[in-house]
Amino acid sequence: MEPLRHQTSRRTLLTLIGATVVAGPLLATQSATAATTRASGIGLDDPVKKEIAMQLVSSAENASLDWRAQYRYIEDIGDGRGYTAGIIGFCSGTGDMLDLVELYTRREPGNVLAPYLDALRAVDNTDSHEGLDPGFPEDWQTAADDSGFERAQDDERDRVYFDPAVAQGKADGIGVLGQFCYYDALVMHGNGSDPISFGGIRRRALSVAAPPAQGGDEVTYLNAFLDARVWAMKQEEEHWDTSRVDTAQRVFLQNGNLDLDTPLDWHVYGDPYHIG
């Protein structure tokens, strides 16, 4: 089954995120983080937990636990976002692919993707391939043989999606599972101001339940967040299959596995997965 991808509002996130503090709906601060981190002291940024997070997202985005095999991945999956590629589904139509190639080019001028920068700027916020076809997919895969391009993908994933999710999760006082729920939502929805962005989803959850940092119960709050996430997904036809929440994240929550301890068993789009 085709993997589902993120919303076009992801582009907005790129202008909101600083090095360690996120503006707008993401209001993580170092003091809040220190005050509200769960008793386990472990976050999604623990190397073992981060590896699990990458595998969980890859099961939904690429129907595989081998997330490192996705540096080379590229196709147009017909979701109106142009080309989707790489370990987190960078899209030519949502701006994060452009930012990735700009980063790669700053580090390695003259790389095989640098000639496509003008075309990527022109197709931003569209599903067009103009200026990219026919050579871009093949050149993307050529670039993926360069460890420098792999590092650029890792760094953009962390800067735009992973690090902000962990920071906001810790500020809200939620543990590894909750931080993963935030991360997966950011990957799919971005953090625009609209109701189906990460910020909108979080606001919807906060209207129902308080997070631990505000004196609320963690399980109750995470159920509210996942309810809001499912609502947001169902607002767009391409996201009506909510199994990445219903038969994955919700299962972990129902099992009380707030730290994403292995073994983990879940289904996405009907396919079973296991991490031992």
Secondary structure, DSSP 8 states (H G I E B T S, - for coil): -------TTHHHHHTTB-SS-B-TT----HHHHHHH--TT---TTSHHHHHHHHHHHHHHHHSSS-GGGGGG-EE--SSSS--EETTTTEETTTSHHHHHHHHHHHHSTT-TTGGGHHHHHHHTTS---TTTTTTHHHHHHHHTTSHHHHHHHHHHHIIIIIHHHHHHHHHTT--HHHHHHHHHHHHHH---SSTTSHHHHHHHHHTT---GGGT--HHHHHHHHHHHHHHHHTTSGGG---HHIIIIIHHHHHTT-TT--S-EEEEETTEEEEE-
